[in-house]
Structure formats: structure tokens, C-alpha cells
């Protein structure tokens, strides 16, 4: 069979089709991680599901790599490829809210900022990540950890249905009642099974939250982590947030003479009754003196976008992660040794809580397998200067080596780097073999392999 031409693809789709001969190609091939520099044969920006179907057919019939880009936040740069096809969903960012049903449908290229803006108008939300520029699709397909997960469950737990273009170029609906095996796999199995062109979510009453960043001296970090370990075990589920290590950015609420110094950080998010927020943070305030804070009532989207400016597109990224069942004293000691050595203002380490509502879903109910873990740790190396890549990567690896001995075998798939492919089975635990079965059914030739790949 003769492979289709790019001109034929242009005649088929409504959205832009961009090649190296077109103006804007260099911009079209850029992704969020500045370490990634690849040259696809063609970038397709679909206008609708039909365009996605045509692009999938083109890639399959051409026998080239296919990358799918939603919000473009993939740290390993899976949203691009050399010599293949990129389906860039950035032209499909619409969000429609059904306030009566408490649901919202987001197109495949929507970001959490788009989603929050639409749902907040109705006093509703669902679990989104920590950065509002993150794609709805990538976060959800990997599980979906965020500020609201203890109260509302993971993003994937709130997924009601998905519209998917599978490897055969066909449009499928996945839900509990239709293609239930595909629906199961999408909730944590990432983009291994097709291109999701829209997501339908359950929404919750979350409008205003009480929270914000709180900076503590480094010598309070041990007490802060021990407090967190004990408190979060049975804290009210409306209490979200996480401890971190962070270099103080030049923000007006931080003393100017402390800008650029490393601190222990806690970012609480109380999503219960607003008048109970101050009391919910009482024991946190008693851990140690607070150097600086910007805590108070705020719209949920304000907290979800609070760190966006620290993480602009184009930074160098290298991350490592593990799930953690028990935050032991030895684990805390490893964090105290490596966390304060942050290589850049943009770098950080977060320990997200994933108990509460997350534990009410059984391990086998979704592809996201670590329902008995209590924490998800990420060591996020991010810096602007490529010349410092070696030192930054070494910090991440040293930190990871020191903490992994006190962690579970697997980690959160959305935090994996390109060199973590060997951890795939561990990341899915007992769900891996079932994922392989679903992969064989919907993508037997592994067209969708530009990801943390589940091989058929």
C-alpha cells in the first residue's frame, strides 16, 4: 500500500498541518521541557475529533512514530518525536459545564486553567494538579494527584466517560457501561490506548479554599515532616496540601533579604467550610515560627495557578518519583540531607498525600494501582540554563537514590523520566498484566508507544 502524502492529509483535516517547510514549524515543534529538541515530519493541530482520526490513520499508514501532545507538560518530551507525526491538541481546549448534573466535559487539549475558569463560575471543581498550565488529559490519564484528591479522589476517579480515537482510527466512547475495559485502562494507564479527544468529569462543590504557601526555616524541616506524617494520617479529608523544599522567590510577602534562600515549605489547601480554615491550620502553625506566608481565603483556581510563574515553558526538566507507604524517620533524614541542596529557584521536592478519598477506590478498580500508598514523592529538577544540566540531574539522582530505599518499588507515572521505562511493571504493580491485555485489544501494533510504554 502506498503511504499517504502530507498534501493528502492537508486535504483531509480542517486544522493546521505544519511541516519543516512551513512558517511556524520551529514554534510548533517546541515542548514544555527545554531539554527536548526533536524534529517531527508533521505537526497536526486538529480542530475536531475527525481531524484526530485522520491524523491517526496517516501515522499508522505511513509507518512512522506518533506522538500525542495535550498540555505539553510531559517531562520526558513524549509530546514530540523525530521524523514522525505529532497530534497537537492545543486547538481543542473547550470546556462545557452542566451545572445541574455537576459534570463538565473538557476537550483533549484543555489545561486545568481552562477547566477551572469554566467550573469556578458555578462554584464547582474537580481534582486538578498543582500547576494550572498542566494538561487535563495527561494528568488524568496518569491518575491525577492534586490539592483536592483527599476530599474528591484522584482526577481519574472523577472521570465519568471519555471519547477516544483508537489505533485503528475509530471513535470510541469509554465509560462504565461502554468499552468498560478501555475505561478502566484510561484511568491511570496514560496515553497507551488512544487519543482522548474529550473527558467528562464529576464535579464537587469547591469554590473558595483557605490556604497558600508557608515558609519555615530549614532547621524546622524535621519537625514539619514529622508533624505532617502524623497529622495527615487521619486529618479531615478537606485538608489537602503538601510539604516541600523551595528556594524563596522574589515575592513581596517574603522578606527581601531572604530571597534566594532555601526554606522548608508547606502549602495547605482547606476545601471545607471557609470559616473552619483557620482552625484546620492551627496545629500546622504550632510546628515552628513562620518566616513568611500568603495564607487566607482565596478562589480555588488562584491556588491552583499560584506557582505557574515559577515554571514557564522552556525550563530544563529532569524528575524522579516514588510512592511511599510510611514516611519513616530514615526517609525524613534522607530528605533533610538532600532537599536543602536545591540547584535552582525552579527546582523543588513535594510529598503529596494520597490517602482519604483516594483509598476508597480499590486497587483493581482503576489502572492506578497504589491505593495503599499514603504519599507520592516527586523530586522535580527544573532550571533555566542547559549548562547546569549535569549538576541538576545529579542532584535529582542522588536525592532519589537516598529516598528510594524507604519507598515503594513504583512511582507516579506522571512524574517518570525518559530513563524510567524499566520501572513500568513496578509502577502498575498487580494491574500490569491486565493493562497488557487491554493494550493488545486496542493497540496490538503499539502505535501509541511514545509514552511510558505498556508493550502489547
N, C-alpha and C positions, 0 to 999 in steps of 0.2 A: 504494500500500500504506500502510495506517495504521501510524504509528510505535508501537512498544510503549510501555507506561507503566512507570513505576518500580514501581508496585504489582505489575504482572505480573512484573517482574524479581525482586522480593522473593519471589514465589511459586515462582520457578524455582530460586533458588540457596539453598544451606544457610548460607553465611557472611553476615555483616552487610552491609546495604545502607544507606548513610548519605547523607542529603541535608541541605540547609540547615535543614530543619525539625526535624532530629533532634539530640538532645543528643550532644555529642562531635564535631560537624561541624568546628568550628574546629581541633580537635586532629587530626582525620582528614585535613584538607587541608594540614597543615604538611609541609614537606620539609626536608631537611638544610641547604640553603643559605638563610640568613635573608633574603637579598635577594629571594627569590621569594615572592610573595603572590598566589595565584590561587584562584578560587572555582569548582571543578567543579560540574557539575549533580548528580553522584552519585559516591560512592566505594564501590567494591565490594571487600570483603575475602574472596576466595574461600577455601573450606575444602578444595577439591579441583579436579582438572582439569575436571570437569563444570561447576563454577561459572565457571571461566575461559572455557569455551566459550560459556556463556550470556551472559557479560558482553561478549565479543567480538561475538556476534550482536546484542546490544542496541545497542552503539555503532554497528555497521555499519548496522543497520536504522533507527536514529534519525538517521543522517547527521551525527553530531557528532564532535568530536575525541576521540581515545582515547589516554590516557597510561598507561604501564605502570611501576609502581614496585616495585623489588626491595628493595635495601638502602637506597634513597633518597639515595645519595651523588652523584647527578647534579649536577655544578656548575651546568649551565645550567637546572636545575629541570625536566628533561624528565619527571619522575615526577608531574607535575600539569598542569592546563590550566584555562582559563576556559570554563565552560558545557558541558563535555564529561564523559566517563566516565574515571575513574581506576580501574585494576585494581591494587589494593594487595596484593601477595603476602606481606605480613608475617605472615599467619596460616599460611603454608606454609613452615616452617623446619626440617622434619625432615631428618636425615642418617642414612643406614644404611650401615654399613661391612661389606664382605665381606673379612675378613682373609685368607682362603685365596686369593682371586683378586687381592688387593691393589687393590681398587676401592672406591669409595664413591659413593653416589647421594644428591644433595642436592636438596631441593625448591627451587622458584624464588625463594622469599623468604629462603632461608638466608643468613646472613652468615658471613664467614670465622671469626669466633669460634665459631660453632656448628659449623662444619666441623672446625676444629682440635680442638675439645673431643672430638668423636666419633672422629677418626682417631688422635689422640695416644695414646689408651688402648691402641692396638695398635702403637705405635711407628712410625706411618706419617704421611705428609703429602703434599701436592702444592703447587705454587706458588700462593700466595695473595698478596694485596697487602702493603702496608706498615701498614695500619690494619685492625684486626680487625672493626671495625663496617662495613666495606665489604661490599656485597652480592656473593655468589658469582656471581650472574648477570651483573650489569653489568660486573664486572671481566673475567670470562671472555669474554663476547660482544665486548668491545673488544680482546681479545688476552690480557691478564693478565700484567703485569710485576710481579715481586716478588722477595723475598730469594733464592728458590731457583731463579730462572729460568736461571742459568748452568749449574746442575747438572741440573735436571729439565726445562728448557724452559718456555715460557710456559704459563699456565693453559689456554689453548685448545689447546696441543699435547698436553695430557694429557686432553682431552675424548674420551671413548670413544663416547658417544651422548647424545642429548638428546630429551626428549619436548616437542613443540611444538604449540601451538594456532595455526593459521594464520588468515589474514584471513577465510576462508570459515567459520570456526568449527569446523573439523575438527581432530581429534587426529592428529598425525603423529609418527612416530619417525624421527629423523635419525641416521645413522651412516655408516661407510664402506661398508656393504652395503645401506643402505636410505635413499632420498632423499639420495643422496650429494652432489648439488648444493646442497641446503639445508644439509647438514652442513658442507660447505666454506664456505659463506657465513656461517654462525653463528660460525665461528672467526675473529673479528675484524670482522665486519660489523655488530655491535651489534644492537639490537632492531628492525631494519628488516624482519624477515621473519616475526615472530610472537611469541607469548608462550611462553617456555620455562618449562615447569612443573616439569621436573626435569633434572638434569645428572648424568651418570655419568663419573667421573674415574678415571684410573690413579693409583695411589699409589706412594710410594717410601719406603724405609727412612730416615726422618729423625725422630729423637726428641729428642735433646739437640743443641744447637748451641753454638759458642763465639763470643761477640760481645757487642755492646752499644755505647752511644754513647761517643765520644771527642771531647772539646772541645780545640781548638787555638786559640792566639792568631790574630787576623786577619792579622798580618804573616807567618804561616806558610801562608796560604791558597794562595799561588802555588806554593810547594814541594809542598804537599799535592795540588793538582790536577795538577801535572806528574808527581809520583810515581804517582798514580792512572792517568793516561794511559798510562804506560809499563808499569806492573805488570799492569794488568787485561788487556792485550793477549794475554798467554799465561799468565795465572795459572791455578793448578789450578781446575777447574770447580766444586769445592766451595766456593770463595771467592766470596761474594756481598757485597752491601752497596754503599754509595754515599757520596760527599761531599755536603756541604750547607753552607748558611749558616743559622744559627739563633741567635736570642736565647735566652740561658740562662734556663730556667725555675727556679722556686724549689725545686730538688730537693736533698736532703740531701748528695749526693756532690759537689755544685758549691759552691765557697767562697761563703759568704753575701754577701760584699762584691762578688761578680761577678754576682749575679743581675740579670737585666735587660740585660746587656751582649751585643752581638753577637759571635759566635765563628764560626770555621770548624769544621765538624763532620764526623766520619766515623763511619758506623755499619757495622762489619763483621759478617758472618754466615758463620762457617765451619761447613759442614754435613758435613764429612768426619769421620774418626776424632777423637774428642774429645781424645785425648792429643796430637794434632798441631796443635791450635788455637793454642796459644801460639807455636809456631814459624811458623805461617801468617801471624801478625800481626807478626812480627819486623821486617820492613822498614818497615811502617807506623809502628811505634813509633820508628823511627830518623829519621823525616822531620823532627820538631821536638818540643820538650818538650810534654807533655800537661798541660793545665790541670786537667782533671777527667775521670773516666771511670767507667763502670759496666760493665766488661767481665769476662766469665768464662763458665763453663758455665751454661747455662740451658735449660729446655724451649723448643723452637721456638715454641709458642704464646705464651710470655712475651715474646719479642722481637717477634712479630707484633702484639702488643697494647700495646707499650711506649709508643707515642705517642698512644694513644686519648684520654687525659685532656686533651691539648693541643687536641683537635679535637672538642669536644662539638657536638651538633646546635644549629643556630641562629646560627652564625657567618655573617658576610658572606663570600662567596667570589667571587673572580674569578681565573681561571688562564689561562696561555698555555704552549705547549709546542712543541718541535721534536725530530725525530730528528737525531742527529749522527753522522757517519761518522768524522771526525777532530777531536779536541779540540785545536785549534790554539793557538799562543801568542796570536794575536789574540782568539780566543774566551775564553781564560783571562783576558786583560786586561779584556774586557768584563764577565766575572763578577766580577773584583776591583773594578771600578768600581761596579757596581750591587748585588751581593749583600749587602754590609755595610749597605746602607740599608734594611734590613727595616722595614716600617712598624708591625709589631706582633709580639708574642710568638708568635702562632699562625702567622705567615707564614714561608715557607721557600722554598728552591730546592734541588732534588735532581737529581743526574745519575746515572741508573740505568744499569748495564751490561746490554747485551742481546746479548752475544756468547756464546761457549761453546755450550751445547746449543741455544740459540735459532738459531744459524747452521747447525745440522744439518738444519733444515727448509727446503725450497726456497721461494722467494718465491711461486711459483704453487701451492703445496700447501695454503695456507690464505688466507683473505681478508687476514690481517695481512701487509702487503706488504714492510715494511722489514727484510728478513732480512740485508741487507748493512750496515745501520747498526750501530754499536757502542754507542751511548748513546741514552737517551731523557731529555731535559731537561724538567723542569716548574718553572715559576715560579708558585708557589701563593700567591696573595694571600688571606689569611684574617685577619679581625679582628672584634671583637665589636660595635663602635659604628658604626651606619649613618651617623653624622655624618662619619666619616672615609672614606667610600666614594670620594670624588673623589680624595683623595690616595693611597689604597691602589691604586686602579685605575691611576692614573698611574704609580706605581712599577712595576707589572706591565708596562704597555705600554712604558715606557722601557727596562726590562730586556730585554723581548722584542725590541724594535727593535734594540738593541745586539748581541744574540747571534744573531738570525735570519740575518744576513748570513754567519755562519760555520756555518750549519746546513743541513740538507736542506729541501726545499720543504714536506714533510709533517711532521706530528707525530702523537703517540699519541692516538687518537680519544677515549680516556677522560679526557684532560686538556684537551679542547677546551671553549671557552666558547660561549655562545649566538651571539656575533657571529663565529664561525669557520665558518659554513656555506659560505662561498665557498672554503674550503680542502678540501672533501670530496674532489674528484678528486685533489688532491695527496696527501692522507692515504692514499689507496689505490693511488696510482701505477698501474702496469700492470694491476692487478686490478679497476679501477673498472668497466670495460665488462662484465666477466663478472658483477660484482655487480648491475649494472643488469638483465642478463638473468635472474638468479635472482629479483630483485625483481619483474619483470614476471610471472614464473610464479606466485609465491606471494602477491603483494600488488599486483595490477595497478592497483588504485584508490588505492594509497598510504594505506590505513587507518592503518598504523603509520608516521606521519610526525613524531611528537613525539620527535625524536632528531636526531643528525647525519645528515640525511636523504639517502638514495640514491633519487633520483626515478625512477620507472619510465618 
